[in-house]
Amino acid sequence: MRKQLRVTDGSRVLPAVIRNYTREDFDALIGVQALSFPPPFPSELWWNREQLTEHVSRFPEGALCAEAEGKVVGSMTALRVTLEHDEDHDWATVTDNGYIRNHDPAGDTLYVVDICVAPEYRKFGLGKWLMFSMYETVVHLGCKRLLGGGRMPGYRSVSAEVTPRQYVEQVASGRRKDPVLTFLLKCGRLPVGIAERYLEDEESCGYAALMEWRNPFLD
Ligand SMILES: CC(C)(COP(=O)(O)OP(=O)(O)OC[C@H]1O[C@@H](n2cnc3c(N)ncnc32)[C@H](O)[C@@H]1OP(=O)(O)O)[C@@H](O)C(=O)NCCC(=O)NCCS
């Protein structure tokens, strides 16, 4: 896949590209992870070269990056799985700790391992372009749906007042905003459950909202 675009944050217009990433991009991708997931997010969870090597060799269609002004500024990675029960999984198990050696070429679900855009290039629509490009991959491969555990970094500050489920409902109904969940909703993904102890992610208190997009051509 390769798309050439112009993106804007309302004031600047930048040339951009959405394409599959390759070995030549690894250093840049690791740099984007460090900028995108600052502390308290654990740096051990940033991509390493071994994981990226598995992505591009096992499932290159699920390895996308975004370029702006000629440099890599964002990425999105997925694998194919079939899940028995949606709520009964954590990030490490479903993504094989990000190595995707469990990628199943016949899996009915395109599962999101990660999406990020470097802070300087946020709100240009690049995250949405990555997501919509992955939807095209869902349709192209004939998968039933795209699914992923959405971080909910705004939850920690209100965790004494509301349960994770109430928080997700309030964000989904527009009563609260969350830096990740609001983005996922704007991309057309809907909450289908909550996973506990999903990821070592203090800001989300370890919870994730399972957010789904169904292939509209199969339903
Ligand atoms: C989440 C993330 C990928 C969004 O990337 P982005 O390129 O800034 O998103 P976009 O510009 O495509 O935004 C798409 C829509 O979501 C909205 N949005 C994006 N970030 C938002 C935020 N922090 N709060 C509220 N809305 C937000 C945009 O306003 C836009 O709305 P519109 O369609 O009405 O114009 C980026 O903020 C990021 O990398 N965060 C840190 C990494 C992370 O936590 N990833 C999620 C792992 S589950």
Ligand as a Chemical Component Dictionary entry (heavy atoms), coordinates in Angstrom:
data_LIG
# 
_chem_comp.id                   LIG 
_chem_comp.type                 NON-POLYMER 
_chem_comp.pdbx_formal_charge   0 
_chem_comp.three_letter_code    LIG 
# 
loop_
_chem_comp_atom.comp_id 
_chem_comp_atom.atom_id 
_chem_comp_atom.alt_atom_id 
_chem_comp_atom.type_symbol 
_chem_comp_atom.charge 
_chem_comp_atom.model_Cartn_x 
_chem_comp_atom.model_Cartn_y 
_chem_comp_atom.model_Cartn_z 
_chem_comp_atom.pdbx_ordinal 
LIG C1  C1  C 0 -4.070  8.605  19.517 1  
LIG C2  C2  C 0 -3.177  9.181  18.411 2  
LIG C3  C3  C 0 -2.625  8.042  17.546 3  
LIG C4  C4  C 0 -4.038  10.132 17.536 4  
LIG O1  O1  O 0 -3.248  10.553 16.410 5  
LIG P1  P1  P 0 -3.541  11.881 15.573 6  
LIG O2  O2  O 0 -2.822  11.767 14.287 7  
LIG O3  O3  O 0 -3.304  13.081 16.401 8  
LIG O4  O4  O 0 -5.117  11.783 15.331 9  
LIG P2  P2  P 0 -5.935  12.500 14.141 10 
LIG O5  O5  O 0 -5.332  13.827 13.857 11 
LIG O6  O6  O 0 -6.080  11.554 13.012 12 
LIG O7  O7  O 0 -7.347  12.717 14.825 13 
LIG C5  C5  C 0 -8.553  12.114 14.360 14 
LIG C6  C6  C 0 -9.697  12.690 15.163 15 
LIG O8  O8  O 0 -9.508  12.388 16.550 16 
LIG C7  C7  C 0 -9.463  13.589 17.305 17 
LIG N1  N1  N 0 -8.441  13.511 18.338 18 
LIG C8  C8  C 0 -7.139  13.181 18.164 19 
LIG N2  N2  N 0 -6.488  13.267 19.341 20 
LIG C9  C9  C 0 -7.413  13.694 20.251 21 
LIG C10 C10 C 0 -7.353  14.010 21.642 22 
LIG N3  N3  N 0 -6.195  13.946 22.323 23 
LIG N4  N4  N 0 -8.471  14.391 22.271 24 
LIG C11 C11 C 0 -9.650  14.493 21.602 25 
LIG N5  N5  N 0 -9.770  14.220 20.271 26 
LIG C12 C12 C 0 -8.658  13.820 19.621 27 
LIG C13 C13 C 0 -9.069  14.676 16.326 28 
LIG O9  O9  O 0 -9.501  15.950 16.776 29 
LIG C14 C14 C 0 -9.762  14.232 15.052 30 
LIG O10 O10 O 0 -11.126 14.614 15.106 31 
LIG P3  P3  P 0 -11.930 14.981 13.753 32 
LIG O11 O11 O 0 -11.973 13.695 12.955 33 
LIG O12 O12 O 0 -13.247 15.444 14.252 34 
LIG O13 O13 O 0 -11.127 16.048 13.075 35 
LIG C15 C15 C 0 -2.006  10.015 19.015 36 
LIG O14 O14 O 0 -2.540  10.973 19.898 37 
LIG C16 C16 C 0 -0.983  9.188  19.777 38 
LIG O15 O15 O 0 -0.014  8.692  19.186 39 
LIG N6  N6  N 0 -1.117  9.035  21.108 40 
LIG C17 C17 C 0 -0.123  8.362  21.945 41 
LIG C18 C18 C 0 0.022   6.910  21.639 42 
LIG C19 C19 C 0 -1.199  6.095  22.080 43 
LIG O16 O16 O 0 -1.642  6.164  23.220 44 
LIG N7  N7  N 0 -1.744  5.331  21.125 45 
LIG C20 C20 C 0 -2.936  4.569  21.344 46 
LIG C21 C21 C 0 -2.605  3.159  21.711 47 
LIG S1  S1  S 0 -4.129  2.254  22.062 48 
# 
loop_
_chem_comp_bond.comp_id 
_chem_comp_bond.atom_id_1 
_chem_comp_bond.atom_id_2 
_chem_comp_bond.value_order 
_chem_comp_bond.pdbx_ordinal 
LIG C1  C2  SING 1  
LIG C2  C3  SING 2  
LIG C2  C4  SING 3  
LIG C2  C15 SING 4  
LIG C4  O1  SING 5  
LIG O1  P1  SING 6  
LIG P1  O2  DOUB 7  
LIG P1  O3  SING 8  
LIG P1  O4  SING 9  
LIG O4  P2  SING 10 
LIG P2  O5  DOUB 11 
LIG P2  O6  SING 12 
LIG P2  O7  SING 13 
LIG O7  C5  SING 14 
LIG C5  C6  SING 15 
LIG C6  O8  SING 16 
LIG C6  C14 SING 17 
LIG O8  C7  SING 18 
LIG C7  N1  SING 19 
LIG C7  C13 SING 20 
LIG N1  C8  SING 21 
LIG N1  C12 SING 22 
LIG C8  N2  DOUB 23 
LIG N2  C9  SING 24 
LIG C9  C10 SING 25 
LIG C9  C12 DOUB 26 
LIG C10 N3  SING 27 
LIG C10 N4  DOUB 28 
LIG N4  C11 SING 29 
LIG C11 N5  DOUB 30 
LIG N5  C12 SING 31 
LIG C13 O9  SING 32 
LIG C13 C14 SING 33 
LIG C14 O10 SING 34 
LIG O10 P3  SING 35 
LIG P3  O11 DOUB 36 
LIG P3  O12 SING 37 
LIG P3  O13 SING 38 
LIG C15 O14 SING 39 
LIG C15 C16 SING 40 
LIG C16 O15 DOUB 41 
LIG C16 N6  SING 42 
LIG N6  C17 SING 43 
LIG C17 C18 SING 44 
LIG C18 C19 SING 45 
LIG C19 O16 DOUB 46 
LIG C19 N7  SING 47 
LIG N7  C20 SING 48 
LIG C20 C21 SING 49 
LIG C21 S1  SING 50 
# 
